[in-house]
Amino acid sequence: MEMIVAVAKNRIIGNTLTNTMLWNIPEDLNMFSKLTRDHVVVMGRNTFQSLPNGKLKRRINVVLSNTLSKSQEEEDDLFFVNEQQLWNVLSNITSGNSKKIFVIGGESIYRLLYSWCTKVHYTLVDLEPTGNVLFPFLRETLQEDFTEIETGEWNYSQTSGIPFRYISYSNRKYNI
């Protein structure tokens, strides 16, 4: 299981009042798409509801929620599960294939699945937006549990000019 997250300098990752992206960095979205395409993404209900076009295409979407939406119909690539069902569903989805599982948010999902992650794909966004959803771990905490295996240079979005950089971590206990 791998975690993928874009985090502002002040640890903000979202805002439940607007439930929309807090910045526009198409390059990061392209990287996200490249990493997760044809794999499994696990997210919370708020993250799912923030997706502008519904489920993520060319991925198996697993939405973790204690208040499953009865109005949502499950499909071959969309599952609504509670915490007790999660492991069985993920096991069934990935059995006999090479699909990776990516944890894509939000805050409580990152916290819940952190210890299961072997790798973290971390985009540091050089902004301090207003929001009420935090990435639950300080970079210092990540560095205690994970080894920083790659740190990219600062890039500037061609669209918005926002500075960002990619950092990859590997979990020490899995020694990957």
C-alpha positions as CSV (number, residue, x, y, z in Angstrom):
1,M,0.0,0.0,0.0
2,E,1.3,3.4,-0.9
3,M,0.2,6.9,0.2
4,I,0.0,9.8,-2.2
5,V,-0.6,13.4,-0.9
6,A,-0.1,17.0,-1.8
7,V,0.5,19.1,1.3
8,A,0.8,22.9,1.8
9,K,3.6,24.3,4.0
10,N,1.1,24.7,6.8
11,R,0.0,21.0,6.5
12,I,-3.3,22.0,5.0
13,I,-4.6,19.4,2.4
14,G,-8.3,20.5,2.1
15,N,-11.2,22.6,3.3
16,T,-14.5,20.9,4.1
17,L,-16.4,24.1,3.6
18,T,-15.6,24.3,-0.1
19,N,-14.6,20.6,-0.6
20,T,-12.6,21.6,-3.7
21,M,-8.9,21.7,-4.6
22,L,-7.0,24.5,-2.8
23,W,-4.5,25.0,-5.6
24,N,-4.1,24.4,-9.3
25,I,-1.0,22.4,-10.2
26,P,-1.8,20.3,-13.3
27,E,1.7,18.9,-13.3
28,D,1.0,17.3,-9.9
29,L,-2.4,16.0,-11.1
30,N,-0.6,14.4,-14.1
31,M,1.9,12.7,-11.7
32,F,-1.0,11.5,-9.5
33,S,-2.7,10.1,-12.6
34,K,0.4,8.4,-13.9
35,L,1.1,6.8,-10.6
36,T,-2.5,5.6,-9.8
37,R,-3.8,4.8,-13.3
38,D,-4.9,1.1,-13.6
39,H,-4.5,0.6,-9.8
40,V,-6.7,0.9,-6.7
41,V,-7.3,4.2,-4.9
42,V,-8.7,4.2,-1.4
43,M,-10.3,7.4,-0.2
44,G,-12.8,8.8,2.3
45,R,-16.3,10.0,1.5
46,N,-15.4,13.7,1.5
47,T,-12.5,13.1,-0.9
48,F,-14.8,11.1,-3.2
49,Q,-17.4,13.9,-3.1
50,S,-14.7,16.5,-3.9
51,L,-13.9,14.8,-7.2
52,P,-15.2,17.1,-9.9
53,N,-16.1,14.3,-12.3
54,G,-17.1,11.5,-9.9
55,K,-15.1,8.4,-9.6
56,L,-11.5,8.4,-10.9
57,K,-11.5,6.8,-14.3
58,R,-9.1,3.9,-15.1
59,R,-8.8,3.1,-11.4
60,I,-10.7,0.9,-9.0
61,N,-12.2,3.4,-6.5
62,V,-12.7,2.2,-2.9
63,V,-14.6,4.7,-0.8
64,L,-14.3,4.2,3.0
65,S,-17.2,5.6,4.9
66,N,-19.2,4.8,8.0
67,T,-22.2,6.5,6.4
68,L,-22.5,4.6,3.1
69,S,-24.5,6.5,0.5
70,K,-27.5,4.4,-0.4
71,S,-28.0,6.6,-3.5
72,Q,-24.6,5.5,-4.9
73,E,-24.7,2.3,-7.0
74,E,-21.6,0.1,-6.8
75,E,-19.9,-0.8,-10.0
76,D,-17.0,-3.0,-11.1
77,D,-14.6,-0.1,-10.4
78,L,-16.4,1.6,-7.5
79,F,-16.9,0.2,-4.0
80,F,-18.4,1.8,-0.8
81,V,-17.1,0.0,2.3
82,N,-16.8,0.5,6.0
83,E,-13.7,-0.2,8.0
84,Q,-14.6,-3.8,8.7
85,Q,-15.2,-4.5,5.0
86,L,-12.1,-2.7,3.7
87,W,-9.5,-5.5,4.0
88,N,-11.7,-8.2,2.4
89,V,-12.6,-5.9,-0.5
90,L,-9.0,-4.9,-1.1
91,S,-7.8,-8.5,-0.9
92,N,-10.5,-9.6,-3.4
93,I,-9.6,-6.7,-5.8
94,T,-5.9,-7.3,-5.7
95,S,-5.8,-11.1,-5.5
96,G,-3.9,-12.6,-8.4
97,N,-2.9,-9.4,-10.1
98,S,-0.2,-6.7,-9.8
99,K,-2.5,-3.8,-8.8
100,K,-1.1,-1.4,-6.3
101,I,-3.2,0.2,-3.6
102,F,-2.9,4.0,-3.2
103,V,-4.3,5.8,-0.2
104,I,-5.4,9.2,-1.5
105,G,-7.1,10.9,1.5
106,G,-8.5,12.5,3.5
107,E,-7.1,13.2,6.9
108,S,-8.7,10.3,8.8
109,I,-8.0,7.8,6.0
110,Y,-4.3,8.8,6.0
111,R,-4.2,8.3,9.8
112,L,-6.0,5.0,9.6
113,L,-3.8,3.4,6.9
114,Y,-0.5,5.1,7.6
115,S,1.1,2.1,9.3
116,W,0.3,-0.1,6.4
117,C,2.0,2.1,3.8
118,T,5.3,1.0,2.4
119,K,5.9,4.3,0.4
120,V,4.7,7.9,0.5
121,H,4.6,10.1,-2.6
122,Y,4.6,13.6,-1.1
123,T,4.1,16.8,-3.0
124,L,5.1,19.8,-0.9
125,V,3.2,22.9,-2.1
126,D,4.8,26.3,-1.3
127,L,1.5,27.9,-0.2
128,E,-0.2,28.5,3.1
129,P,-3.9,28.3,2.2
130,T,-6.8,28.5,4.5
131,G,-8.4,25.2,5.3
132,N,-9.5,22.9,8.0
133,V,-8.2,19.5,6.8
134,L,-4.6,18.8,7.8
135,F,-2.2,16.1,6.8
136,P,-2.0,14.3,10.1
137,F,1.7,13.8,10.2
138,L,4.5,16.3,10.4
139,R,7.4,15.8,7.9
140,E,9.5,15.1,11.0
141,T,7.2,12.2,11.9
142,L,7.5,10.8,8.3
143,Q,11.2,11.0,8.6
144,E,11.1,8.9,11.8
145,D,9.2,6.1,10.1
146,F,10.3,6.5,6.5
147,T,13.5,7.0,4.7
148,E,13.6,9.9,2.2
149,I,14.6,8.2,-1.0
150,E,14.1,11.0,-3.5
151,T,13.7,14.8,-3.2
152,G,13.0,16.7,-6.4
153,E,13.9,20.2,-7.2
154,W,11.5,23.0,-6.7
155,N,9.3,23.3,-9.8
156,Y,6.8,26.1,-10.8
157,S,3.5,25.2,-12.3
158,Q,3.3,26.3,-15.9
159,T,-0.4,27.2,-15.3
160,S,-0.4,28.9,-11.9
161,G,3.2,29.6,-11.1
162,I,2.8,27.8,-7.7
163,P,6.1,26.3,-6.5
164,F,6.0,22.6,-5.6
165,R,8.4,19.7,-5.1
166,Y,8.1,15.9,-5.0
167,I,9.5,13.9,-2.1
168,S,9.4,10.1,-2.0
169,Y,9.7,8.1,1.3
170,S,10.1,4.4,1.9
171,N,8.9,2.8,5.1
172,R,11.9,1.7,7.2
173,K,10.2,-1.4,8.6
174,Y,9.6,-2.7,5.1
175,N,13.1,-1.6,3.9
176,I,12.0,-1.0,0.4
